[in-house]
Amino acid sequence: MRSTPPNRPSGRRGLRRTVTAAAATAALLLTGFGTAVQADAAGQTASTKATWTATPCATPQHKGELACNSYRVTGSLTAFQKQQAAKTGVTPKAADATTPSGYGPTDLQAAYGLTSAASANGSGETIAIVDAYNDPNAESDLATYRSYYGLSACTTANGCFKKVSQTGSTTSLPSSDAGWSEEISLDLDMASAICPNCNILLVEATSATMANLGTAVNRAVTLGAKYVSNSYGGSESSSDTSYDSSYFNHAGVAITVSAGDSGYGAEYPAASRYVTSVGGTALSKATSTTRGWTETVWKTSSTEATGSGCSSYDAKPTWQTDTGCTKRTISDVSAVADPATGVSVYDSYGITAGWYTFGGTSASSPIIAGVYALAGTPSSSSYPASFPYAAAGTSALNDVTSGNNGSCSTTYLCTARSGYDGPTGWGTPEGVSAFTG
């Protein structure tokens, strides 16, 4: 049984720095924000470099457990806050849990061309979120997030939200865990942000082993979910092909999996040939582009970046035709994951109740699951991981062409380029047409 990948940091923080008003102006202009952040009453400006730490579940506590793929911002300014500063000319406070400091539903829907689909589509569809352990505040935290952003209520009472164990029980749930509760809040909020009309099924595994998480995936499918998001992973093993057939071979179901947060190197279950492996980007406003946004590969350091790689065990799916990897290549598509350009999440269990900004490919997986849900139910015999390949090179995907997630002998497996590459796959969504088949 695998554990966390080699070199996964137990926590990593961006470098803090204090800048003068002139330096802050230059930094904002260079990043496309256009206007200066104003100095505060003491004549100082806030740091322009966000800082963060890995969520506790990113370091497995027990042998054989997998790691979640998320980071929580701890200070300084996020991309969202810089944008607000550009609009108002006033330096915002560093993240303090009282107000959102990351991208919200409107931002994410606009960035990925989903505004119209998010308004009209998704009713009757169910997105399943698979995580380990119990978040006792999951429903109430989700309610706070959705209420703040003007999304319709999604509760047990109205039939929109359901929480079960891997056995399907609504009452006999796993032990509670604060670290995995942060992960659960992130996943639920991202599914809501992209597909606000969707129902949400939270399936909580007894622990973070592949056997229990895989059983939870099967439970989600048994309960009718056609979109299943998984924000966890670990090093590959020779058992992976058996896990493929036991847990992930579900025709007609879009199963998304985070590509990992440790830079170049294959993880499982992102390496499963039956899933859509989701890489991560840095997402920023860009007034100079028609799209209004720009993306690069997310990389903070050699050990903190989106995952990608060439599987050592999993066979290459028929729809994947790159020639630099004879087996399964990670990733297929991507979405925002850089904590510095992170997303807003509301969480209250085991932490000061409030608003936090999260990043990691734990954000990108439920985002892509939400896009599949907006695109509509896959045909019963299909493998939705193939859908973006049918749209490869078209305007249905935003090609990410700059950045890397480390070093590798086959360059495109770790470096962005025009067309397919490992860190970002075929790119990020531009509407839903690349996710229907």
N, C-alpha and C positions, 0 to 999 in steps of 0.2 A: 504494500500500500504506500502511496506517495505522500509526501509532505510538502511544505513550502519549497519553491524552487531555490537553487543555490543563489546566494548573493542578494536575496530579497532583503531590503533594509527594514529593520524593525520600526524605523521612523525616520523621516527626512524632512528637513526644513530648507526652504529657500533662503538665500542670504539676505539679511536685512541691510539696508543702507539708508542713511539720511541724506537728503539732497536739498540744495538751495532752490529758491523759487525759479531761478533761471534754468537749473538742471531739470526740474520737474516739467517746465514748459517744453524743453527740448525733448524729454522722454515722451511726452504726450503727442507732440507733433510727429515724432518718428514712428509712433505706433498708430497714427491715424486718428487720434482723438481730437486734434485740431486746436483746442483751447487749453490754456494753462490751468493747473490746479492752483487756487489761491492760497497764500500763506495764512496760517492761523494767527491768533492774537499774539502769540509769542514770537512770531516772525519765522516759524518753521513750517515745513510741509511734511505731510505724511510720506512714509517710504512708498516707492512705486513698486516694490517687490513683495509679492505675497509670500507668506510663510505657511507651512503646513506640516502635518504629521500623519503617519499611517494610522488608520483606524486599528483598534486592538485586534480585530479578527484577521488582520493581514499577517499576524504572527500566530500560527496555530499553537494552541495550548496543550494539545495531546498528540501523541504519536499517531501517524496515519491520517491526520486531518488535513484538509485543504485550506487554502488561504482565501479570504475575500480580497477584492481588488479595488480598494478605495483609500482615499486620503481626505482628511478634514483640514480646512484652512484655519490657521490659528492666529493670524495677524496680518497687518498691513493691507494694501489695497488689491482687490481683484479687478479683472477686466471690466466687470459690470460697474463697479464703483468708479473706475476711471471714466467710463462713459457718462455716468451721472455727473461727475465733476466737470466734464467737458460741456454738458448742457447748462449747468447752473453757475459755473465759475467758483464754486465753493468746495473746499476740501471736505470730503465725507469722513466720518469717523472710521477707524479700522473696525473690522468685523467684531461686534460685541454681543451678538445673539439677540438683539432687540428688534432688528429689522433685517430683511433679506439683503444679502451682499453678493449674490451670484445670479446667473441667468435664470429667469422664470419661464413659464410656458409661452408667453408672447414672444420672447426672444428666440427660444428654441424652434418654435413653429415657423417664425420668420426666417431664421437662418437656413432651415431645411425645406423651405417651400411648402409648408404643411398647413398654413393658416386656414385655407378653405376646407381641406380634407378634415382637419381636426374639428371644425365646426359642424360638418355635415355627416361624417362617417363614424363608424365604431359602435353604434348602438347594437346590442345583442351579442357583441364579441367579448370574449373573456381572455384577458392576459393573465397568465400565471407567473408569479414570482416565487422562485425556489431559493430558500436560504436555510441556514442551520440555526437551531435553537429558537427560543420564543422571544418575541417582542411584545410585552404585555400592553404597551401603549400604541401599538401599530395603528389601530383604527382611529383613536383620538388624535394622534399626530397627523395622520392623513387628512382628517377632517379640518384641522387647523390650516394645513397647506392649501387645500382646495378652497376653503372659505376665503383665505387671504387673496387668492388669485382669481376669485370669482367663478370657480368651477362648480358644477352641480355637486350636491352631496353624494357621497359614495359610502354607504353604511350597510351594516348587516341588516338593519331594519328595512331598508328599501330594496334589498336584494342585490345591490351593486357590489358589496364587499363581502368576502368570506375568508375566514382563516381556519386552516385545518392542520393537523399533524400529518406525517407521512403515511399514517394508517387511514387517514380520512376523518379522524375524530375532531369534533369541534370543541370538546371539553377536556380530553386527555392530551395536553400539549407538552412539548419538551420543556426542559428547564430554561429559565430566562437567562439571557446573556447580553450585557450592555454593548459590547463591541459589535456583535451581530445585529443588535437592534439599530445601531447607526446605519449599517449596511441595508437593513430592511427598509428603514425610512427613505434612504436614497433611492432604492429600487422602486418602491411604491410611488414616490413623488415623480420620478421620471416617467413611469408608465402613465401617470395622470397627466403630466405636462404635455405629452405627445398625443395621447388618445383620451381626452377627458370624458368621452361618451362610453368608453369601454367599461365592462365589469372587471373587477380585480379579484383574483384568487391567490391568497398567500399560503404556500405550502411550506411548513416548517419541519425540517429534518431533525431527527433526534440528536444528531451530532454532525460534524463537518467531514465525516468519512465519505468516500466515493460511494460506498454501498448504501448509506443512508440518504445522501443527496440524490443518488440515482433512483432510489425507491421513491423519493419525493417527486422526481420528474415523472415517473410512471403514474404516480397518483394524480398529478395535475392533468395528464392526458386522459386518464380514466374518468376524471370528473368533467371532462369536456373542453378543456382549454385547447385552443388551436395555436396559441402563441405562448411560449414558455421561455422566460429569461433566467439565465444563470450567471451570477457575478462572482465566480470563484474559480480556482484552478490550482494546479500543482505540477510537479515534474512528471514527465512521461514515464511509462513502465510497459513491460511486455504484456501486462494484463489489459491494456487499453482496448485492444480489438474485442475482447470478451465484454468489456464494459459497453462498447459501442452497441453490440447486439442486445445486451441486457437492458440498457437504459435509454439509448438515444436514437434507436432505429424506429422512428415513428413517422411513417409516410402521412402526408397531409397535415403535418404540424410544423410550424416555424419555431425551431429551437435556437435561441441565440445564446452565445457564450462569450464572456470577456476574454480578450486575447492575453491579458496579463499586464502587470505594471513593472516588470523587472527588466525591461529592455529586450534586446534580441535574444531569442531562445524559445523553443516550442514549449507550450503548456498543454495539459489535458484538463478538461474536456474540449478546449478550443480546437484541439487537433482532431477531434472526431470528424469523420467524413460526412456524418449525418447532420451536423449543426452549421449554423452561420457563425463563423468566428468574427468577432468585432474588435477592430483596432481603435486607437484613440488619437485625437487631434487636439491642437490648440486652436481655439475659435475666437476670432476678433472682428469687431466692426471695421468696415473699410469703406469709407465714402467714395473712394476712387474706383470701385468696381460696380458693375451693373447689379450684381447679386447683393451688394451691400455688406458682405461678410467675406472673410478670408480665413483659410485654414492651412496649417502646416502639421507635420508629424509632431506628436507630443514627445518631447524629450527634455528632462531636467538634468539628468546625468547618465552615465553609462549603466547604472543599475536602477534608475528610476525613469521609465519611459514606457510607451506602449509596447506590448509584446508582438512578436512575429517569429516566423521560423519555418523550418522544414522538419516535418515529423520523422521520427526514427521508426515508427511502428505502423501508423495508419496509412492505408492505401489511398492513392489519389482518386478523388471522385471523378467521374467521367466528364463532368462539366468544367473541370479545372485543367487548363492546357499549358500553363507556364512550363518551361523546359529546364529550369535550373534546380528543380527539386523533383525527384522521381516519386516521392510519396506526397502526402497531404501538405499543402502550403497554408500557412496562417499569415494574413487574415483574408476575409472575403470583402468586407466593407468596413466603414468606420464612422465615428461620431465624436463629439467633444469629450475629452477626458483630462486635459491639463488642469490641475487644481488652480493654477493662476487665472484660468479662464473658466472657472468652475460654475457649478449649478447650485441654486438655492434649495435647501432641505430643512424641514422642521423636524426636530427630534427632542425627546424629553426623558428617555429612560437611561438612567445611569450617568446623566450629564446634565448640566444646567439647561433647563428647558428653554428652547429658543431656536433662532434661525442660524444655520451654519451653511458654509459653502463647501461642497465636496467635489472631488475629481477622482481620477482613476478610470480604468475601463469598466468598472462597476457602473459608471454612469452611462457609458455608451451602449452596453448590452440592452438594458430596458428601453432605451431610446429607440433602438432598432426594432425591438419586439413591438413597440408601439406603432412604428411605421408599417410593419407587416399587418398589424391589426387594422390600421386605417385603409390598407390596400384591399382587405377582404379575405374571406376564408379560402385557404389553398385547396386545390382539388385533392381528392382523397388519395390519389396515387402519387402525388408529387413530393419532391424534396425541395422545400422552399429555399434552401441554401443555394440552389442553382439559379434562382430567379435573377439576381443582379448580374449574373454572367450573360444572360440573354440581352441585357441592356448595356453591356460593357461598351464604353466609348461614346455613349450618347449623352444628351443633355439631361437625362434622367438621374445622372450621378455627377456630383461635383468632384472632378479629378483633383487630387491633392498631389502636388508635384515637387514640394520642397521639404527638406528635413530628413533626419534619419533617427534610428533608435539604437545605434551601436555600430559595431564592425562585423563584417562577415565576408566570406570568400566569394560568394555570389551576390553581387552588389545590390540587385533589386530586392533581395530578401530583407534587407535592412535599411534601404535608402529609397525615398520617394522618387518617382519619375513619372513621365507622362504615360498613362495607361496603368496596367496592373503593377502593384508593388506589395511587398509583404506588410509593412507597417499600416497601410491604409486600404489595402485591397483595391477594389475598383473605385473607391472614393466614398463620399458621403451622400445622403439622400438629397435629391432635388425634386420634391413631390413624392408620390407613391408608386409611379408606374414601374420602377425597377424592382418592386417588391410584390408584384402580382404575377401569377402564372396560371 
